[in-house]
Amino acid sequence: MKTYHFPVVVEIDEDGVYIVSCPMFKGCHAAGKTIDEALVDLREVIEMCLEEQSAENINQFIGVREMEVTLPVSA
C-alpha cells in the first residue's frame, strides 16, 4: 500500500452544502451536508481518478492565492 497526501479545497454554497475539491485532478469534486460527508465522497472520487491516471502523472499543486477584485457599486 502507498499513502498519498492531496490538497483539498472546502467551500460552502448558498444552500449550506459543503463542496470539496482536489485541484490535483480535473473535475475532482464532491458535496455533502457536512464536511465529513463530502470528504468521504471525495476520497472515492480521488480513488477513481487514481485508477484512471497514475500518481506520477497528476497535476502539480503550487498553492492557493487570494485575488482582490473591485466592482463599481450600482445606484
All heavy atoms as a GROMACS GRO file, in nm:
protein
  583
    1MET      N    1   0.084  -0.119   0.000
    1MET     CA    2   0.000   0.000   0.000
    1MET      C    3   0.088   0.124   0.000
    1MET      O    4   0.192   0.126   0.063
    1MET     CB    5  -0.089   0.004   0.125
    1MET     CG    6  -0.186  -0.112   0.142
    1MET     SD    7  -0.318  -0.113   0.023
    1MET     CE    8  -0.425   0.011   0.087
    2LYS      N    9   0.044   0.226  -0.070
    2LYS     CA   10   0.114   0.353  -0.072
    2LYS      C   11   0.015   0.461  -0.029
    2LYS      O   12  -0.100   0.462  -0.073
    2LYS     CB   13   0.168   0.382  -0.211
    2LYS     CG   14   0.244   0.512  -0.215
    2LYS     CD   15   0.330   0.524  -0.336
    2LYS     CE   16   0.394   0.662  -0.329
    2LYS     NZ   17   0.517   0.673  -0.392
    3THR      N   18   0.060   0.552   0.054
    3THR     CA   19  -0.025   0.660   0.103
    3THR      C   20   0.011   0.789   0.031
    3THR      O   21   0.129   0.822   0.017
    3THR     CB   22  -0.005   0.679   0.254
    3THR    OG1   23  -0.039   0.556   0.320
    3THR    CG2   24  -0.093   0.791   0.308
    4TYR      N   25  -0.091   0.860  -0.016
    4TYR     CA   26  -0.073   0.988  -0.083
    4TYR      C   27  -0.138   1.097   0.001
    4TYR      O   28  -0.233   1.073   0.074
    4TYR     CB   29  -0.141   0.986  -0.221
    4TYR     CG   30  -0.082   0.886  -0.316
    4TYR    CD1   31  -0.139   0.761  -0.331
    4TYR    CD2   32   0.030   0.917  -0.391
    4TYR    CE1   33  -0.086   0.668  -0.418
    4TYR    CE2   34   0.084   0.825  -0.479
    4TYR     CZ   35   0.026   0.700  -0.492
    4TYR     OH   36   0.079   0.609  -0.579
    5HIS      N   37  -0.090   1.218  -0.015
    5HIS     CA   38  -0.147   1.335   0.051
    5HIS      C   39  -0.184   1.435  -0.059
    5HIS      O   40  -0.097   1.475  -0.137
    5HIS     CB   41  -0.048   1.398   0.149
    5HIS     CG   42  -0.015   1.307   0.263
    5HIS    ND1   43  -0.081   1.312   0.382
    5HIS    CD2   44   0.074   1.207   0.273
    5HIS    CE1   45  -0.033   1.219   0.462
    5HIS    NE2   46   0.062   1.153   0.398
    6PHE      N   47  -0.310   1.473  -0.064
    6PHE     CA   48  -0.357   1.565  -0.166
    6PHE      C   49  -0.420   1.688  -0.102
    6PHE      O   50  -0.488   1.677   0.001
    6PHE     CB   51  -0.463   1.497  -0.255
    6PHE     CG   52  -0.410   1.382  -0.335
    6PHE    CD1   53  -0.448   1.253  -0.308
    6PHE    CD2   54  -0.321   1.404  -0.440
    6PHE    CE1   55  -0.400   1.146  -0.381
    6PHE    CE2   56  -0.271   1.298  -0.514
    6PHE     CZ   57  -0.311   1.169  -0.484
    7PRO      N   58  -0.402   1.805  -0.162
    7PRO     CA   59  -0.468   1.925  -0.111
    7PRO      C   60  -0.618   1.918  -0.140
    7PRO      O   61  -0.660   1.860  -0.240
    7PRO     CB   62  -0.402   2.038  -0.190
    7PRO     CG   63  -0.357   1.973  -0.317
    7PRO     CD   64  -0.321   1.832  -0.281
    8VAL      N   65  -0.696   1.974  -0.050
    8VAL     CA   66  -0.841   1.975  -0.065
    8VAL      C   67  -0.891   2.117  -0.037
    8VAL      O   68  -0.850   2.180   0.060
    8VAL     CB   69  -0.907   1.875   0.033
    8VAL    CG1   70  -1.059   1.889   0.031
    8VAL    CG2   71  -0.865   1.733   0.001
    9VAL      N   72  -0.978   2.166  -0.123
    9VAL     CA   73  -1.041   2.297  -0.106
    9VAL      C   74  -1.182   2.273  -0.055
    9VAL      O   75  -1.255   2.189  -0.109
    9VAL     CB   76  -1.045   2.374  -0.241
    9VAL    CG1   77  -1.118   2.507  -0.224
    9VAL    CG2   78  -0.905   2.395  -0.294
   10VAL      N   79  -1.221   2.345   0.050
   10VAL     CA   80  -1.354   2.329   0.110
   10VAL      C   81  -1.429   2.461   0.095
   10VAL      O   82  -1.379   2.567   0.132
   10VAL     CB   83  -1.344   2.292   0.260
   10VAL    CG1   84  -1.482   2.278   0.320
   10VAL    CG2   85  -1.262   2.165   0.279
   11GLU      N   86  -1.550   2.451   0.042
   11GLU     CA   87  -1.637   2.568   0.026
   11GLU      C   88  -1.775   2.532   0.079
   11GLU      O   89  -1.807   2.415   0.098
   11GLU     CB   90  -1.650   2.606  -0.122
   11GLU     CG   91  -1.518   2.634  -0.190
   11GLU     CD   92  -1.537   2.652  -0.339
   11GLU    OE1   93  -1.569   2.765  -0.381
   11GLU    OE2   94  -1.520   2.554  -0.412
   12ILE      N   95  -1.857   2.633   0.100
   12ILE     CA   96  -1.997   2.609   0.136
   12ILE      C   97  -2.082   2.696   0.043
   12ILE      O   98  -2.050   2.813   0.021
   12ILE     CB   99  -2.024   2.639   0.285
   12ILE    CG1  100  -2.162   2.591   0.325
   12ILE    CG2  101  -2.002   2.783   0.318
   12ILE    CD1  102  -2.186   2.583   0.474
   13ASP      N  103  -2.186   2.637  -0.015
   13ASP     CA  104  -2.268   2.713  -0.109
   13ASP      C  105  -2.382   2.784  -0.038
   13ASP      O  106  -2.397   2.776   0.084
   13ASP     CB  107  -2.316   2.625  -0.224
   13ASP     CG  108  -2.423   2.525  -0.186
   13ASP    OD1  109  -2.474   2.529  -0.072
   13ASP    OD2  110  -2.457   2.441  -0.271
   14GLU      N  111  -2.464   2.853  -0.115
   14GLU     CA  112  -2.571   2.935  -0.058
   14GLU      C  113  -2.679   2.852   0.011
   14GLU      O  114  -2.756   2.904   0.091
   14GLU     CB  115  -2.634   3.024  -0.167
   14GLU     CG  116  -2.704   2.949  -0.278
   14GLU     CD  117  -2.612   2.903  -0.391
   14GLU    OE1  118  -2.490   2.931  -0.387
   14GLU    OE2  119  -2.662   2.837  -0.483
   15ASP      N  120  -2.683   2.721  -0.018
   15ASP     CA  121  -2.780   2.632   0.046
   15ASP      C  122  -2.723   2.560   0.167
   15ASP      O  123  -2.789   2.475   0.227
   15ASP     CB  124  -2.831   2.529  -0.055
   15ASP     CG  125  -2.905   2.594  -0.171
   15ASP    OD1  126  -2.979   2.691  -0.147
   15ASP    OD2  127  -2.888   2.547  -0.286
   16GLY      N  128  -2.598   2.592   0.204
   16GLY     CA  129  -2.535   2.529   0.320
   16GLY      C  130  -2.473   2.393   0.289
   16GLY      O  131  -2.440   2.319   0.380
   17VAL      N  132  -2.458   2.361   0.162
   17VAL     CA  133  -2.397   2.235   0.121
   17VAL      C  134  -2.246   2.255   0.110
   17VAL      O  135  -2.200   2.355   0.054
   17VAL     CB  136  -2.454   2.187  -0.015
   17VAL    CG1  137  -2.382   2.063  -0.065
   17VAL    CG2  138  -2.604   2.161  -0.003
   18TYR      N  139  -2.170   2.161   0.164
   18TYR     CA  140  -2.024   2.168   0.156
   18TYR      C  141  -1.977   2.109   0.024
   18TYR      O  142  -2.018   2.000  -0.015
   18TYR     CB  143  -1.960   2.094   0.273
   18TYR     CG  144  -1.982   2.165   0.404
   18TYR    CD1  145  -2.091   2.134   0.484
   18TYR    CD2  146  -1.896   2.266   0.445
   18TYR    CE1  147  -2.113   2.200   0.603
   18TYR    CE2  148  -1.917   2.333   0.565
   18TYR     CZ  149  -2.026   2.300   0.642
   18TYR     OH  150  -2.048   2.366   0.759
   19ILE      N  151  -1.893   2.184  -0.045
   19ILE     CA  152  -1.834   2.142  -0.171
   19ILE      C  153  -1.685   2.125  -0.146
   19ILE      O  154  -1.619   2.219  -0.098
   19ILE     CB  155  -1.853   2.249  -0.282
   19ILE    CG1  156  -1.998   2.298  -0.289
   19ILE    CG2  157  -1.801   2.197  -0.415
   19ILE    CD1  158  -2.098   2.198  -0.331
   20VAL      N  159  -1.631   2.009  -0.176
   20VAL     CA  160  -1.488   1.984  -0.159
   20VAL      C  161  -1.430   1.946  -0.294
   20VAL      O  162  -1.494   1.879  -0.375
   20VAL     CB  163  -1.461   1.875  -0.054
   20VAL    CG1  164  -1.496   1.924   0.085
   20VAL    CG2  165  -1.535   1.747  -0.084
   21SER      N  166  -1.309   1.992  -0.319
   21SER     CA  167  -1.242   1.969  -0.446
   21SER      C  168  -1.096   1.935  -0.424
   21SER      O  169  -1.035   1.984  -0.329
   21SER     CB  170  -1.248   2.095  -0.534
   21SER     OG  171  -1.380   2.140  -0.548
   22CYS      N  172  -1.042   1.854  -0.513
   22CYS     CA  173  -0.899   1.826  -0.512
   22CYS      C  174  -0.841   1.882  -0.641
   22CYS      O  175  -0.869   1.829  -0.750
   22CYS     CB  176  -0.872   1.676  -0.503
   22CYS     SG  177  -0.696   1.638  -0.505
   23PRO      N  178  -0.765   1.991  -0.633
   23PRO     CA  179  -0.714   2.057  -0.754
   23PRO      C  180  -0.610   1.975  -0.830
   23PRO      O  181  -0.571   2.013  -0.940
   23PRO     CB  182  -0.653   2.187  -0.700
   23PRO     CG  183  -0.622   2.160  -0.558
   23PRO     CD  184  -0.725   2.062  -0.511
   24MET      N  185  -0.569   1.863  -0.777
   24MET     CA  186  -0.470   1.779  -0.845
   24MET      C  187  -0.531   1.707  -0.965
   24MET      O  188  -0.460   1.663  -1.054
   24MET     CB  189  -0.414   1.675  -0.747
   24MET     CG  190  -0.348   1.735  -0.625
   24MET     SD  191  -0.205   1.836  -0.661
   24MET     CE  192  -0.090   1.708  -0.702
   25PHE      N  193  -0.664   1.694  -0.966
   25PHE     CA  194  -0.733   1.623  -1.073
   25PHE      C  195  -0.842   1.711  -1.130
   25PHE      O  196  -0.915   1.776  -1.056
   25PHE     CB  197  -0.798   1.495  -1.017
   25PHE     CG  198  -0.703   1.401  -0.952
   25PHE    CD1  199  -0.688   1.401  -0.814
   25PHE    CD2  200  -0.628   1.313  -1.026
   25PHE    CE1  201  -0.601   1.314  -0.752
   25PHE    CE2  202  -0.539   1.225  -0.965
   25PHE     CZ  203  -0.526   1.226  -0.828
   26LYS      N  204  -0.857   1.710  -1.261
   26LYS     CA  205  -0.964   1.785  -1.326
   26LYS      C  206  -1.098   1.722  -1.291
   26LYS      O  207  -1.114   1.601  -1.296
   26LYS     CB  208  -0.946   1.785  -1.477
   26LYS     CG  209  -0.825   1.862  -1.522
   26LYS     CD  210  -0.810   1.859  -1.670
   26LYS     CE  211  -0.683   1.933  -1.709
   26LYS     NZ  212  -0.659   1.926  -1.852
   27GLY      N  213  -1.194   1.803  -1.252
   27GLY     CA  214  -1.328   1.756  -1.223
   27GLY      C  215  -1.341   1.673  -1.097
   27GLY      O  216  -1.436   1.597  -1.083
   28CYS      N  217  -1.249   1.689  -1.005
   28CYS     CA  218  -1.249   1.608  -0.882
   28CYS      C  219  -1.320   1.686  -0.771
   28CYS      O  220  -1.257   1.763  -0.698
   28CYS     CB  221  -1.105   1.574  -0.844
   28CYS     SG  222  -1.092   1.460  -0.706
   29HIS      N  223  -1.452   1.668  -0.763
   29HIS     CA  224  -1.535   1.741  -0.668
   29HIS      C  225  -1.633   1.646  -0.601
   29HIS      O  226  -1.669   1.543  -0.657
   29HIS     CB  227  -1.616   1.850  -0.738
   29HIS     CG  228  -1.538   1.935  -0.831
   29HIS    ND1  229  -1.453   2.034  -0.788
   29HIS    CD2  230  -1.529   1.935  -0.965
   29HIS    CE1  231  -1.397   2.092  -0.892
   29HIS    NE2  232  -1.441   2.033  -1.001
   30ALA      N  233  -1.678   1.683  -0.483
   30ALA     CA  234  -1.784   1.610  -0.413
   30ALA      C  235  -1.858   1.709  -0.325
   30ALA      O  236  -1.810   1.819  -0.298
   30ALA     CB  237  -1.725   1.496  -0.329
   31ALA      N  238  -1.976   1.668  -0.279
   31ALA     CA  239  -2.058   1.756  -0.196
   31ALA      C  240  -2.124   1.674  -0.085
   31ALA      O  241  -2.139   1.553  -0.097
   31ALA     CB  242  -2.164   1.825  -0.280
   32GLY      N  243  -2.160   1.743   0.022
   32GLY     CA  244  -2.228   1.676   0.132
   32GLY      C  245  -2.291   1.775   0.227
   32GLY      O  246  -2.260   1.894   0.225
   33LYS      N  247  -2.380   1.725   0.312
   33LYS     CA  248  -2.446   1.809   0.412
   33LYS      C  249  -2.348   1.850   0.522
   33LYS      O  250  -2.368   1.950   0.588
   33LYS     CB  251  -2.564   1.734   0.474
   33LYS     CG  252  -2.676   1.711   0.376
   33LYS     CD  253  -2.790   1.634   0.441
   33LYS     CE  254  -2.897   1.604   0.339
   33LYS     NZ  255  -3.004   1.522   0.394
   34THR      N  256  -2.243   1.769   0.541
   34THR     CA  257  -2.137   1.802   0.637
   34THR      C  258  -2.002   1.793   0.564
   34THR      O  259  -1.993   1.729   0.458
   34THR     CB  260  -2.134   1.705   0.756
   34THR    OG1  261  -2.098   1.574   0.709
   34THR    CG2  262  -2.269   1.700   0.828
   35ILE      N  263  -1.900   1.853   0.623
   35ILE     CA  264  -1.766   1.844   0.563
   35ILE      C  265  -1.721   1.698   0.561
   35ILE      O  266  -1.668   1.650   0.460
   35ILE     CB  267  -1.665   1.931   0.641
   35ILE    CG1  268  -1.698   2.079   0.624
   35ILE    CG2  269  -1.522   1.903   0.594
   35ILE    CD1  270  -1.612   2.172   0.706
   36ASP      N  271  -1.745   1.626   0.669
   36ASP     CA  272  -1.703   1.485   0.674
   36ASP      C  273  -1.770   1.402   0.566
   36ASP      O  274  -1.706   1.318   0.502
   36ASP     CB  275  -1.731   1.426   0.812
   36ASP     CG  276  -1.638   1.480   0.919
   36ASP    OD1  277  -1.527   1.527   0.886
   36ASP    OD2  278  -1.676   1.476   1.037
   37GLU      N  279  -1.898   1.424   0.544
   37GLU     CA  280  -1.971   1.351   0.440
   37GLU      C  281  -1.912   1.382   0.302
   37GLU      O  282  -1.891   1.292   0.221
   37GLU     CB  283  -2.119   1.390   0.444
   37GLU     CG  284  -2.206   1.320   0.341
   37GLU     CD  285  -2.349   1.370   0.349
   37GLU    OE1  286  -2.411   1.354   0.456
   37GLU    OE2  287  -2.399   1.423   0.248
   38ALA      N  288  -1.884   1.509   0.278
   38ALA     CA  289  -1.826   1.549   0.150
   38ALA      C  290  -1.687   1.489   0.132
   38ALA      O  291  -1.651   1.445   0.022
   38ALA     CB  292  -1.821   1.702   0.141
   39LEU      N  293  -1.608   1.484   0.240
   39LEU     CA  294  -1.472   1.429   0.230
   39LEU      C  295  -1.474   1.278   0.204
   39LEU      O  296  -1.388   1.227   0.131
   39LEU     CB  297  -1.393   1.461   0.357
   39LEU     CG  298  -1.354   1.607   0.374
   39LEU    CD1  299  -1.292   1.630   0.512
   39LEU    CD2  300  -1.260   1.652   0.264
   40VAL      N  301  -1.569   1.207   0.261
   40VAL     CA  302  -1.581   1.064   0.234
   40VAL      C  303  -1.607   1.042   0.085
   40VAL      O  304  -1.544   0.958   0.020
   40VAL     CB  305  -1.694   1.000   0.320
   40VAL    CG1  306  -1.730   0.862   0.270
   40VAL    CG2  307  -1.652   0.995   0.465
   41ASP      N  308  -1.698   1.121   0.030
   41ASP     CA  309  -1.728   1.110  -0.113
   41ASP      C  310  -1.608   1.151  -0.198
   41ASP      O  311  -1.581   1.089  -0.302
   41ASP     CB  312  -1.850   1.195  -0.149
   41ASP     CG  313  -1.980   1.138  -0.092
   41ASP    OD1  314  -1.979   1.022  -0.046
   41ASP    OD2  315  -2.081   1.211  -0.091
   42LEU      N  316  -1.537   1.254  -0.156
   42LEU     CA  317  -1.420   1.299  -0.232
   42LEU      C  318  -1.312   1.192  -0.233
   42LEU      O  319  -1.245   1.172  -0.334
   42LEU     CB  320  -1.364   1.430  -0.176
   42LEU     CG  321  -1.249   1.490  -0.256
   42LEU    CD1  322  -1.296   1.531  -0.396
   42LEU    CD2  323  -1.188   1.608  -0.183
   43ARG      N  324  -1.293   1.122  -0.124
   43ARG     CA  325  -1.195   1.013  -0.120
   43ARG      C  326  -1.225   0.910  -0.230
   43ARG      O  327  -1.136   0.864  -0.300
   43ARG     CB  328  -1.194   0.946   0.017
   43ARG     CG  329  -1.092   0.833   0.029
   43ARG     CD  330  -1.097   0.767   0.164
   43ARG     NE  331  -1.080   0.863   0.273
   43ARG     CZ  332  -0.963   0.906   0.319
   43ARG    NH1  333  -0.852   0.861   0.265
   43ARG    NH2  334  -0.958   0.993   0.417
   44GLU      N  335  -1.353   0.877  -0.246
   44GLU     CA  336  -1.392   0.783  -0.351
   44GLU      C  337  -1.362   0.838  -0.490
   44GLU      O  338  -1.315   0.765  -0.578
   44GLU     CB  339  -1.540   0.748  -0.338
   44GLU     CG  340  -1.573   0.670  -0.213
   44GLU     CD  341  -1.722   0.646  -0.197
   44GLU    OE1  342  -1.798   0.662  -0.295
   44GLU    OE2  343  -1.763   0.609  -0.085
   45VAL      N  344  -1.387   0.967  -0.509
   45VAL     CA  345  -1.360   1.030  -0.639
   45VAL      C  346  -1.210   1.030  -0.666
   45VAL      O  347  -1.166   0.998  -0.778
   45VAL     CB  348  -1.418   1.173  -0.644
   45VAL    CG1  349  -1.380   1.242  -0.774
   45VAL    CG2  350  -1.570   1.171  -0.628
   46ILE      N  351  -1.130   1.061  -0.567
   46ILE     CA  352  -0.984   1.060  -0.584
   46ILE      C  353  -0.936   0.919  -0.618
   46ILE      O  354  -0.851   0.901  -0.707
   46ILE     CB  355  -0.913   1.114  -0.458
   46ILE    CG1  356  -0.937   1.264  -0.445
   46ILE    CG2  357  -0.763   1.084  -0.462
   46ILE    CD1  358  -0.888   1.325  -0.314
   47GLU      N  359  -0.990   0.818  -0.551
   47GLU     CA  360  -0.952   0.680  -0.581
   47GLU      C  361  -0.985   0.645  -0.726
   47GLU      O  362  -0.905   0.580  -0.794
   47GLU     CB  363  -1.021   0.584  -0.484
   47GLU     CG  364  -0.964   0.592  -0.344
   47GLU     CD  365  -1.045   0.515  -0.240
   47GLU    OE1  366  -1.154   0.461  -0.274
   47GLU    OE2  367  -0.999   0.510  -0.124
   48MET      N  368  -1.101   0.690  -0.775
   48MET     CA  369  -1.136   0.666  -0.916
   48MET      C  370  -1.040   0.738  -1.009
   48MET      O  371  -0.998   0.683  -1.111
   48MET     CB  372  -1.280   0.710  -0.943
   48MET     CG  373  -1.384   0.618  -0.883
   48MET     SD  374  -1.554   0.657  -0.933
   48MET     CE  375  -1.583   0.809  -0.845
   49CYS      N  376  -1.003   0.861  -0.974
   49CYS     CA  377  -0.908   0.937  -1.056
   49CYS      C  378  -0.773   0.865  -1.062
   49CYS      O  379  -0.710   0.858  -1.168
   49CYS     CB  380  -0.890   1.078  -1.001
   49CYS     SG  381  -1.033   1.185  -1.022
   50LEU      N  382  -0.730   0.812  -0.949
   50LEU     CA  383  -0.601   0.741  -0.944
   50LEU      C  384  -0.605   0.611  -1.023
   50LEU      O  385  -0.502   0.568  -1.076
   50LEU     CB  386  -0.560   0.714  -0.800
   50LEU     CG  387  -0.506   0.834  -0.724
   50LEU    CD1  388  -0.493   0.801  -0.575
   50LEU    CD2  389  -0.374   0.880  -0.782
   51GLU      N  390  -0.722   0.548  -1.034
   51GLU     CA  391  -0.734   0.428  -1.115
   51GLU      C  392  -0.717   0.459  -1.263
   51GLU      O  393  -0.664   0.378  -1.338
   51GLU     CB  394  -0.871   0.362  -1.092
   51GLU     CG  395  -0.884   0.295  -0.958
   51GLU     CD  396  -1.024   0.241  -0.932
   51GLU    OE1  397  -1.111   0.250  -1.023
   51GLU    OE2  398  -1.047   0.192  -0.820
   52GLU      N  399  -0.762   0.578  -1.304
   52GLU     CA  400  -0.753   0.617  -1.445
   52GLU      C  401  -0.618   0.677  -1.480
   52GLU      O  402  -0.580   0.679  -1.597
   52GLU     CB  403  -0.863   0.718  -1.478
   52GLU     CG  404  -1.002   0.660  -1.471
   52GLU     CD  405  -1.108   0.761  -1.508
   52GLU    OE1  406  -1.074   0.869  -1.560
   52GLU    OE2  407  -1.226   0.732  -1.484
   53GLN      N  408  -0.547   0.727  -1.384
   53GLN     CA  409  -0.423   0.801  -1.411
   53GLN      C  410  -0.325   0.770  -1.299
   53GLN      O  411  -0.361   0.769  -1.183
   53GLN     CB  412  -0.463   0.949  -1.418
   53GLN     CG  413  -0.364   1.051  -1.401
   53GLN     CD  414  -0.428   1.190  -1.414
   53GLN    OE1  415  -0.547   1.206  -1.433
   53GLN    NE2  416  -0.348   1.289  -1.402
   54SER      N  417  -0.200   0.747  -1.335
   54SER     CA  418  -0.100   0.715  -1.232
   54SER      C  419  -0.068   0.839  -1.150
   54SER      O  420  -0.076   0.952  -1.198
   54SER     CB  421   0.027   0.659  -1.296
   54SER     OG  422   0.098   0.761  -1.363
   55ALA      N  423  -0.029   0.819  -1.026
   55ALA     CA  424   0.000   0.930  -0.935
   55ALA      C  425   0.118   1.013  -0.984
   55ALA      O  426   0.130   1.130  -0.951
   55ALA     CB  427   0.029   0.876  -0.796
   56GLU      N  428   0.204   0.955  -1.063
   56GLU     CA  429   0.320   1.030  -1.114
   56GLU      C  430   0.282   1.130  -1.224
   56GLU      O  431   0.357   1.221  -1.255
   56GLU     CB  432   0.426   0.932  -1.169
   56GLU     CG  433   0.492   0.848  -1.062
   56GLU     CD  434   0.403   0.733  -1.013
   56GLU    OE1  435   0.324   0.678  -1.094
   56GLU    OE2  436   0.411   0.699  -0.894
   57ASN      N  437   0.163   1.113  -1.284
   57ASN     CA  438   0.122   1.198  -1.396
   57ASN      C  439   0.010   1.296  -1.362
   57ASN      O  440  -0.056   1.347  -1.451
   57ASN     CB  441   0.076   1.110  -1.513
   57ASN     CG  442   0.188   1.027  -1.568
   57ASN    OD1  443   0.303   1.069  -1.570
   57ASN    ND2  444   0.156   0.906  -1.611
   58ILE      N  445  -0.010   1.323  -1.235
   58ILE     CA  446  -0.117   1.415  -1.197
   58ILE      C  447  -0.066   1.559  -1.200
   58ILE      O  448   0.054   1.583  -1.207
   58ILE     CB  449  -0.174   1.381  -1.057
   58ILE    CG1  450  -0.065   1.389  -0.951
   58ILE    CG2  451  -0.241   1.246  -1.058
   58ILE    CD1  452  -0.116   1.370  -0.810
   59ASN      N  453  -0.158   1.653  -1.193
   59ASN     CA  454  -0.122   1.795  -1.190
   59ASN      C  455  -0.033   1.823  -1.070
   59ASN      O  456  -0.043   1.757  -0.967
   59ASN     CB  457  -0.246   1.884  -1.180
   59ASN     CG  458  -0.333   1.876  -1.302
   59ASN    OD1  459  -0.287   1.844  -1.410
   59ASN    ND2  460  -0.460   1.905  -1.286
   60GLN      N  461   0.050   1.924  -1.082
   60GLN     CA  462   0.134   1.965  -0.968
   60GLN      C  463   0.065   2.079  -0.896
   60GLN      O  464   0.032   2.181  -0.956
   60GLN     CB  465   0.271   2.009  -1.017
   60GLN     CG  466   0.364   2.046  -0.904
   60GLN     CD  467   0.502   2.088  -0.953
   60GLN    OE1  468   0.529   2.089  -1.072
   60GLN    NE2  469   0.588   2.122  -0.862
   61PHE      N  470   0.040   2.062  -0.768
   61PHE     CA  471  -0.024   2.166  -0.688
   61PHE      C  472   0.080   2.268  -0.646
   61PHE      O  473   0.183   2.232  -0.588
   61PHE     CB  474  -0.092   2.106  -0.565
   61PHE     CG  475  -0.164   2.207  -0.481
   61PHE    CD1  476  -0.280   2.265  -0.526
   61PHE    CD2  477  -0.114   2.244  -0.357
   61PHE    CE1  478  -0.348   2.359  -0.449
   61PHE    CE2  479  -0.181   2.338  -0.280
   61PHE     CZ  480  -0.297   2.394  -0.326
   62ILE      N  481   0.056   2.394  -0.676
   62ILE     CA  482   0.150   2.501  -0.644
   62ILE      C  483   0.110   2.572  -0.516
   62ILE      O  484   0.193   2.602  -0.431
   62ILE     CB  485   0.160   2.604  -0.760
   62ILE    CG1  486   0.200   2.534  -0.890
   62ILE    CG2  487   0.254   2.716  -0.725
   62ILE    CD1  488   0.335   2.467  -0.887
   63GLY      N  489  -0.016   2.600  -0.498
   63GLY     CA  490  -0.061   2.670  -0.379
   63GLY      C  491  -0.191   2.744  -0.405
   63GLY      O  492  -0.249   2.735  -0.511
   64VAL      N  493  -0.233   2.818  -0.305
   64VAL     CA  494  -0.356   2.896  -0.314
   64VAL      C  495  -0.320   3.042  -0.294
   64VAL      O  496  -0.239   3.076  -0.207
   64VAL     CB  497  -0.457   2.852  -0.205
   64VAL    CG1  498  -0.581   2.938  -0.207
   64VAL    CG2  499  -0.492   2.706  -0.222
   65ARG      N  500  -0.379   3.127  -0.374
   65ARG     CA  501  -0.358   3.270  -0.360
   65ARG      C  502  -0.493   3.339  -0.355
   65ARG      O  503  -0.592   3.285  -0.402
   65ARG     CB  504  -0.278   3.323  -0.479
   65ARG     CG  505  -0.142   3.254  -0.484
   65ARG     CD  506  -0.044   3.319  -0.568
   65ARG     NE  507  -0.010   3.451  -0.521
   65ARG     CZ  508   0.077   3.527  -0.584
   65ARG    NH1  509   0.137   3.482  -0.691
   65ARG    NH2  510   0.105   3.647  -0.541
   66GLU      N  511  -0.493   3.456  -0.300
   66GLU     CA  512  -0.615   3.536  -0.294
   66GLU      C  513  -0.601   3.653  -0.389
   66GLU      O  514  -0.493   3.713  -0.398
   66GLU     CB  515  -0.637   3.586  -0.151
   66GLU     CG  516  -0.768   3.656  -0.133
   66GLU     CD  517  -0.794   3.687   0.015
   66GLU    OE1  518  -0.783   3.595   0.097
   66GLU    OE2  519  -0.821   3.804   0.043
   67MET      N  520  -0.707   3.686  -0.461
   67MET     CA  521  -0.704   3.796  -0.556
   67MET      C  522  -0.812   3.895  -0.520
   67MET      O  523  -0.927   3.857  -0.492
   67MET     CB  524  -0.728   3.744  -0.699
   67MET     CG  525  -0.732   3.854  -0.803
   67MET     SD  526  -0.759   3.790  -0.967
   67MET     CE  527  -0.600   3.716  -0.999
   68GLU      N  528  -0.778   4.022  -0.519
   68GLU     CA  529  -0.875   4.128  -0.491
   68GLU      C  530  -0.936   4.177  -0.621
   68GLU      O  531  -0.864   4.202  -0.718
   68GLU     CB  532  -0.804   4.244  -0.420
   68GLU     CG  533  -0.898   4.358  -0.386
   68GLU     CD  534  -0.825   4.468  -0.312
   68GLU    OE1  535  -0.754   4.438  -0.214
   68GLU    OE2  536  -0.838   4.585  -0.353
   69VAL      N  537  -1.068   4.187  -0.625
   69VAL     CA  538  -1.140   4.237  -0.742
   69VAL      C  539  -1.236   4.344  -0.694
   69VAL      O  540  -1.313   4.322  -0.601
   69VAL     CB  541  -1.218   4.124  -0.812
   69VAL    CG1  542  -1.298   4.177  -0.929
   69VAL    CG2  543  -1.125   4.011  -0.855
   70THR      N  544  -1.232   4.461  -0.755
   70THR     CA  545  -1.318   4.572  -0.716
   70THR      C  546  -1.421   4.595  -0.828
   70THR      O  547  -1.385   4.606  -0.944
   70THR     CB  548  -1.236   4.700  -0.696
   70THR    OG1  549  -1.136   4.673  -0.596
   70THR    CG2  550  -1.323   4.814  -0.649
   71LEU      N  551  -1.548   4.600  -0.789
   71LEU     CA  552  -1.656   4.625  -0.884
   71LEU      C  553  -1.724   4.754  -0.848
   71LEU      O  554  -1.736   4.790  -0.729
   71LEU     CB  555  -1.758   4.512  -0.880
   71LEU     CG  556  -1.706   4.373  -0.917
   71LEU    CD1  557  -1.817   4.270  -0.896
   71LEU    CD2  558  -1.660   4.370  -1.060
   72PRO      N  559  -1.774   4.828  -0.945
   72PRO     CA  560  -1.848   4.951  -0.914
   72PRO      C  561  -1.978   4.917  -0.844
   72PRO      O  562  -2.041   4.814  -0.870
   72PRO     CB  563  -1.875   5.013  -1.052
   72PRO     CG  564  -1.861   4.902  -1.150
   72PRO     CD  565  -1.767   4.802  -1.090
   73VAL      N  566  -2.020   5.003  -0.752
   73VAL     CA  567  -2.145   4.985  -0.679
   73VAL      C  568  -2.257   5.045  -0.762
   73VAL      O  569  -2.250   5.159  -0.805
   73VAL     CB  570  -2.138   5.053  -0.540
   73VAL    CG1  571  -2.269   5.040  -0.468
   73VAL    CG2  572  -2.022   4.997  -0.459
   74SER      N  573  -2.362   4.964  -0.787
   74SER     CA  574  -2.474   5.016  -0.866
   74SER      C  575  -2.563   5.104  -0.778
   74SER      O  576  -2.580   5.081  -0.660
   74SER     CB  577  -2.554   4.903  -0.926
   74SER     OG  578  -2.591   4.809  -0.827
   75ALA      N  579  -2.620   5.204  -0.841
   75ALA     CA  580  -2.701   5.302  -0.768
   75ALA      C  581  -2.837   5.252  -0.732
   75ALA      O  582  -2.895   5.166  -0.771
   75ALA     CB  583  -2.716   5.430  -0.850
   0.00000   0.00000   0.00000
